[in-house]
Structure formats: structure tokens, C-alpha cells
């Protein structure tokens, strides 16, 4: 899956989808797609990533407590 960095618009190929979907993980392992050579994998903060369309990541991927209000009712 490809995501985009907010600050510069560079594409990131996410290598660990489980980390992306897990709200307990604040970083994902990915590979920067920039330049002619394949880059080494590195960690990227989820808070710095968005979808290529410009949409934010779903709250359920980033916030462990996204359903707390429903549970309390």
C-alpha cells in the first residue's frame, strides 16, 4: 500500500500492513519511493502520513480509544 508524507508529498510504500492497521503502533515500516534507486526500509510515524488522495488515515488506525464513547453508553 502506498501512502504520502504530509510535509513533502513523497510516496511511502508501507511494508508492514499489520502495523498500519493496529492503533497501538505509532509507526510503520516503509520504503521511500524517491529517486532512481530503491531506498532501504525505515520507520515512519503514522501521524506524518496521509493517503495519496490527501485524505487522513482512518481514526481506527491511529487512535486506540476511538470507540470509548460508544462503550460508555
C-alpha atoms as a printed R data frame, in Angstrom:
   type eleno elety resid chain resno       x      y      z
1  ATOM     1    CA   UNK     A     1   0.000  0.000  0.000
2  ATOM     2    CA   UNK     A     2   1.245  3.488 -0.786
3  ATOM     3    CA   UNK     A     3   0.802  6.494  1.481
4  ATOM     4    CA   UNK     A     4   2.109 10.018  1.194
5  ATOM     5    CA   UNK     A     5   4.150 12.139  3.594
6  ATOM     6    CA   UNK     A     6   2.271 15.271  4.665
7  ATOM     7    CA   UNK     A     7   5.298 17.552  4.740
8  ATOM     8    CA   UNK     A     8   6.712 16.923  1.270
9  ATOM     9    CA   UNK     A     9   4.308 14.673 -0.675
10 ATOM    10    CA   UNK     A    10   6.789 11.824 -1.196
11 ATOM    11    CA   UNK     A    11   5.267  8.375 -1.593
12 ATOM    12    CA   UNK     A    12   5.919  5.700  1.008
13 ATOM    13    CA   UNK     A    13   5.409  2.005  0.275
14 ATOM    14    CA   UNK     A    14   4.130  0.541  3.542
15 ATOM    15    CA   UNK     A    15   5.761 -2.849  4.103
16 ATOM    16    CA   UNK     A    16   4.025 -3.770  7.379
17 ATOM    17    CA   UNK     A    17   0.274 -3.511  6.918
18 ATOM    18    CA   UNK     A    18  -0.404 -5.026 10.342
19 ATOM    19    CA   UNK     A    19   1.424 -2.084 11.921
20 ATOM    20    CA   UNK     A    20  -0.631  0.320  9.822
21 ATOM    21    CA   UNK     A    21  -3.970 -1.162 10.857
22 ATOM    22    CA   UNK     A    22  -3.051 -1.574 14.543
23 ATOM    23    CA   UNK     A    23  -3.885  1.593 16.529
24 ATOM    24    CA   UNK     A    24  -1.379  0.598 19.235
25 ATOM    25    CA   UNK     A    25   1.504  1.040 16.789
26 ATOM    26    CA   UNK     A    26   2.515  4.651 16.147
27 ATOM    27    CA   UNK     A    27   4.997  3.867 13.388
28 ATOM    28    CA   UNK     A    28   5.046  1.763 10.241
29 ATOM    29    CA   UNK     A    29   7.945  0.266  8.317
30 ATOM    30    CA   UNK     A    30   8.061  1.517  4.784
31 ATOM    31    CA   UNK     A    31  10.245  2.348  1.847
32 ATOM    32    CA   UNK     A    32  10.506  5.866  0.480
33 ATOM    33    CA   UNK     A    33   9.823  5.997 -3.269
34 ATOM    34    CA   UNK     A    34  12.014  8.909 -4.229
35 ATOM    35    CA   UNK     A    35  14.907  8.985 -6.625
36 ATOM    36    CA   UNK     A    36  16.076  6.298 -9.001
37 ATOM    37    CA   UNK     A    37  17.384  3.724 -6.525
38 ATOM    38    CA   UNK     A    38  15.262  1.616 -4.211
39 ATOM    39    CA   UNK     A    39  15.556  3.006 -0.698
40 ATOM    40    CA   UNK     A    40  16.200  0.993  2.457
41 ATOM    41    CA   UNK     A    41  13.206  0.333  4.729
42 ATOM    42    CA   UNK     A    42  12.787  2.750  7.633
43 ATOM    43    CA   UNK     A    43  10.190  3.683 10.228
44 ATOM    44    CA   UNK     A    44   7.656  6.424  9.576
45 ATOM    45    CA   UNK     A    45   5.270  7.960 12.086
46 ATOM    46    CA   UNK     A    46   1.610  7.390 11.223
47 ATOM    47    CA   UNK     A    47   0.842 10.985 12.192
48 ATOM    48    CA   UNK     A    48   3.002 12.173  9.264
49 ATOM    49    CA   UNK     A    49   1.203 10.034  6.661
50 ATOM    50    CA   UNK     A    50  -1.926 10.519  4.566
51 ATOM    51    CA   UNK     A    51  -3.493  8.748  1.605
52 ATOM    52    CA   UNK     A    52  -2.232  9.811 -1.841
53 ATOM    53    CA   UNK     A    53  -5.637 11.476 -2.379
54 ATOM    54    CA   UNK     A    54  -4.945 13.796  0.572
55 ATOM    55    CA   UNK     A    55  -7.354 12.107  2.990
56 ATOM    56    CA   UNK     A    56  -6.282 11.472  6.584
57 ATOM    57    CA   UNK     A    57  -5.804  7.906  7.825
58 ATOM    58    CA   UNK     A    58  -8.906  6.399  9.460
59 ATOM    59    CA   UNK     A    59  -9.159  7.159 13.170
60 ATOM    60    CA   UNK     A    60  -9.421  3.436 13.979
61 ATOM    61    CA   UNK     A    61  -5.839  3.013 12.648
62 ATOM    62    CA   UNK     A    62  -4.374  5.775 14.825
63 ATOM    63    CA   UNK     A    63  -6.475  6.111 17.999
64 ATOM    64    CA   UNK     A    64  -6.801  3.234 20.464
65 ATOM    65    CA   UNK     A    65  -9.758  4.956 22.144
66 ATOM    66    CA   UNK     A    66 -11.762  5.710 19.011
67 ATOM    67    CA   UNK     A    67 -14.829  3.825 20.328
68 ATOM    68    CA   UNK     A    68 -14.693  4.705 24.020
69 ATOM    69    CA   UNK     A    69 -17.784  6.930 23.811
70 ATOM    70    CA   UNK     A    70 -19.885  4.076 22.395
71 ATOM    71    CA   UNK     A    71 -18.755  1.635 25.101
72 ATOM    72    CA   UNK     A    72 -19.646  4.044 27.927
73 ATOM    73    CA   UNK     A    73 -23.285  4.368 26.784
